[in-house]
Each structure stands twice: as structure tokens, then as C-alpha cells.
Amino acid sequence: MSMLSNYANSAATRAFSIIGAETLTIGAVTISCVFNEASDEKDYSDGGYEKMKTLTAVCKTADMPTGSILEKLATARGVSYRVQAVSKGASFTTITLETESKT
């Protein structure tokens, strides 16, 4: 790790406590993240509509589970999601979670 990464990780630990980190569980691993954006939307189509929720989480890369987490089940704020995208950086990883239900 570089000096900049070490500084970012140290600052993040303090910032997460101020900003309000929440827990994200991916499989059997629970990590602390800051939830960035949440959205609810409906897309109408023939015979009903699709409801979709998305949530973006920013987590420390060092806390991430090993291996691929794409398409794995995740739980945040009591809602079940699937990991749709992962953008991994040296210090932080952004995870996009998505759930969809047809009615």
C-alpha cells in the first residue's frame, strides 16, 4: 500500500464514524460501508410493472470479501439485494446493489 492509501484508510475510519457507516452483508461476510444513493422506481409494462430498488455503498477495499461478489446476495437496511456492479479502487470500493420484483 502506498502512503496515500494508508492516509485514506486512516481518515476513512474516522469519517465513517462521523458520516454514519452501516452494515452490508454479502454472503456470510458483514462489512461497514457508507450508503451513498438509494432509489425506488417502477417501470410499467404489459400485464403489470417491475419495481426496482437500487443502493450504492462505498466500503474500504481492505474490508471487502475475497473473490468475486458479482451477482451474490446481499442484505442492507433489512432489504435483500443482488450485487450488480463493483468498482474497486486502491482504498475504496463502490458496490451497486439492485433488487427487482414483478407484480
N, C-alpha and C positions, 0 to 999 in steps of 0.2 A: 504494500500500500504506500501511496505517496504521502507526503506531509499534508497536502491539501485534502486528501481523503480522510486522513486522521483528524484533521481540524473539523471537517464537515460532520464526521460521525460524532465527535465530541459535542459540537454545537447542536446537533440534532437531538441528542439525549436530553439536553436542557430545553430545547424548543418544543419537543414532543410533550413534555410535562406542562408547558405553558399553553400550547395550542389545544391540547386535549387529545392525546392519542387514544385510539380504540383498538379492540382486538379483532383480528381477522383469522379465521381458522381455515386452513387449506388441507384437506385430508385430515391427518392426525396432528398437524403442526399448527400451533397458535402463535401468531406474531403480533407485534404492536405496530400500528400504522396510523397515519392521519388520512381521514377520508376527505377527498378533495371535492368531488362533484357527485351529486345524486340526481337522477331524473326518472320520471314516470311518464310513460306515453302510451297512447292507444293508436293502433293502425287498423282502420276499418277495411274489411274485405267481404267477399261473398260469404253469406252464412254466419257472420259473426265478426269478431275482432280479435286482434292479438294485443295483449297487454305486455309491456316490457318495462323492466326496471334496470337501470344501469347505475353502477357505483364505481368511482375511481379512487384507488388507495395509493398512497405514497409510503413506502416502507424502506427501512435501511437494508441495503443489499446484503450486508453481513448476516442479517436475521432470516433471510429467505431460505425456504426448504431446498434441499439439493435435488437435482434432476428437473425434468420438465414438469411444469404445473399447468400448461395449457389444457383446457377442457376439463380440468379437475373440479370437483365440487368444492364450494367454499361457503362459509357462513359468516355474515357480518350484520350487526344490528338485528339479529334474530331472523334474518331472511336468508334463504338458500339461493346461491348463485352458481354460475359456472365461470371459470376464468376464460375470458375471451382474448385478452391481449396482455403481453408482458413487455415492458420497455426497461431493460436493465442497464444501469449506469454504474460507474465505479463506486459511488457512495449510496445512491438511492435507486429504487426500482418502482416504476409505476405499473400498477395492475388494474386492468379494466375488467370488471365483473358484470355479468348480464344474466337476467332471468327472463323467461318468456312463458306466457300461458295463453292458450287459445280458449276462447269462450264463444 
